[in-house]
Amino acid sequence: MKKNLIGVAAIAALIGTPALAADMPLKAPSSDQASDSQQAKPSAEDPEYNGEDFTRPQQSVDTRLLYQTSGTTSQTDRETLLLRANWKRQLDNGWRLALFGQLPVVDKTTFAPAGVDREFGIGDAAFQAALSHDIDRRWAFGFGARLVAPTGDDSLGSGKWQIMPGFGVRYLFPEPDTYFVPVVRYAISFAGDPSRRNISEPQIAPTLNIGLPDRWFVTFYPSNDIRINFGDPISGQTGRLFLPFNAAIGREMKNNWVISLEAAAPIIKDYPVYNFKAVLRIVRRF
């Protein structure tokens, strides 16, 4: 099953849509004019932009291979292949619309005293729509909502529909590709299997991206992994807070490819979400 996931990841990573050619301007702007324009309006098409800014959506296909361990009395290893697509459109008055879709393929292994249990199948699909707008050349904001459908087989999903309204604000530093964009979304379950646990939790990502030379970057908290559980408790829970250390390192490659590796481990695990997490991202922008 693991070989299957890696094989599918390799195939999905090779799928890309070539960018449409733009009309050639009659006169190229001077270097000073180009620099002023880039500072005035940071763009999702900047060659050093890695796509982690919630307020600057981009068009891309995104393959993520996620490895995660969890459990208190028993250990669960979960390998997930996330197939993602992002789409954007420029609207009137400087607004931007972003749409997102995600389908997970999950390989789950549980090690318990009674034996080893393995499951393989589709997880919960997610869809998101968001609007964003620039305040000035450094500040921007965005808001939207994510819908999670209970498409997962058996214990591979939550068994519940979820809605996640969210909001984010971005500050762009003078240094290249360096920005701070905290994003908060609130996951609320509704409908679905009445026997499954109710979900009610803020999911927080105080994302700080630091641009490095030669198109390298380091990102702290690229995922909404800080959690506060106000819903039903889970096994091993002693409090409400899950606070991990979460960071990624990556590089913007040529031909609109971005590759990064994220790792995370809990600092506070009163609400146990995972014991360790690693994510390999392969993004093709177009």
Secondary structure as UniProt FT lines:
FT   HELIX           2..13
FT   HELIX           31..40
FT   TURN            44..45
FT   TURN            47..48
FT   TURN            54..55
FT   STRAND          60..70
FT   STRAND          75..90
FT   HELIX           92..94
FT   STRAND          95..112
FT   TURN            113..114
FT   STRAND          115..122
FT   STRAND          125..134
FT   STRAND          139..149
FT   HELIX           154..156
FT   STRAND          161..172
FT   TURN            176..177
FT   STRAND          179..190
FT   TURN            194..195
FT   STRAND          200..211
FT   HELIX           213..215
FT   STRAND          216..220
FT   STRAND          226..228
FT   TURN            235..236
FT   STRAND          241..252
FT   TURN            255..256
FT   STRAND          257..269
FT   STRAND          276..285
//
